Amino acid sequence: MDESDHDRHAPSFWRRPAGMAVATAALIAGFYLLREHWGHVLGYWPYLLLLACPLMHLMHGHGHGDPARRRQAPGRASNEKE
């Protein structure tokens, strides 16, 4: 078996047992951190929601239905009168 063939079929880090252990430990730590500091986090919710809006538009900004960005069907001209 070729070494490059073996590398192609190796599972990603998160699918390996070590990666799953790291992800589980991070979730548990996040839960306890959030539980201990819930009072502080709760005060920032309005600001986090406002911050999420521009971030959402930056990450998913291509689906607003802007007619100038839509592709036209082949053979159809835009804004031309015959």
N, C-alpha and C positions, 0 to 999 in steps of 0.2 A: 504494500500500500504506500502510495506517495504521501509525503509529509504535507504538501499543500492540500491534498484531498482530505486529510484528517482535520486540518484547520477549518475547512469549509463547513464541515458537519459538526463542529464543536458547538454545544449549546451556549447561549449568551450567559453573561455573569448572573443575571437575575433568575435564570432557570436552574443554576447549579445550587447544591445544598448550602454552600457558603453565602451565596447571594440571597437566598431565601431567609437565611438566619439573620443577615444584616437588615433586610427589609422588615422582618418581624420585630427585631430589636428597635429599629427606628420607629415603627408604629407604636410599640409599647411606650417608648420614651416620649414620643409626641403626645400620647394620651395622658400620661402622668404630668407632663409639663403643662399641657392645656388645662388639666383639672386643677392644678395648684394655682395657676395664674388666670383663672376664668374671669375674675373681677376686672383685671386689667384688659383682657381681650374684649370683654363685653363693651367696654367704653370706646373701643376703636372700631366697632362694627360699622357705624355710618361712614367713617372715613375709608374703610376697606371696601365698602360697596361702591363708593364714589370713585375710588382708585381702580376698581375692577372694570368700570365702564370704558375708559380710554384704553386699558390693556386689552379688553375684548375686541375693540375696534381695530387695534393694531394687529392682533393675531388673526382675526376673522373678517377682515375688511373687504373681502371680494364678493360678498353676497348681498349687496344692498339694492340690487335691481336698477342700477344706473343705466339708462338706455344708451348712453354713449359708449359704454363698455361692452354691450351685448354684440355678439357676432351676428351678422345678417346672413340670411340664406343666400347661397350662390345664385347669381343672376338677378338679384333684387338690388336696386339702387336706392340709396337713402336720400330723402328730401328732393328727389327729382320729379318734375311733372312732365308727363308725356303729352 
